[in-house]
Amino acid sequence: MAIVVDIDVMLARRKMSVGALAEQVGITPANLAVLKNGRAKAVRFTTLAALCQALQCQPGDLLRWDAEGHPGR
C-alpha cells in the first residue's frame, strides 16, 4: 500500500514547469522534485495548500492511495 503523488499530472494539465510551481509555492525546485517523485516522508498542510492554490486543484488531485502499492493508475 502506498500514497501516490500526482503533481506531475497536474503540472502537465496546467502546462506549468516545476520551477514555476516551486517559485509560486515558495519551495526549492529540489524539494518539489522530492515530493513529486514520491520520495518525501511528509508534507506540511501549508505546503499542500500552497500547491493546491497554485495549481487550482484539490488535495485529492495531488495525492491518492494505492492499495497495491503501484505508482501507476
C-alpha positions, 0 to 999 in steps of 0.5 A: 500500500502506498500514497501516490503523488500526482503533481506531475499530472497536474503540472502537465494539465496546467502546462506549468514547469516545476520551477514555476510551481516551486517559485509560486509555492515558495519551495526549492525546485529540489524539494518539489522534485522530492515530493513529486517523485514520491520520495518525501516522508511528509508534507506540511498542510501549508505546503499542500495548500500552497500547491493546491492554490497554485495549481487550482486543484484539490488535495485529492488531485495531488495525492491518492492511495494505492492499495497495491502499492503501484505508482501507476493508475 
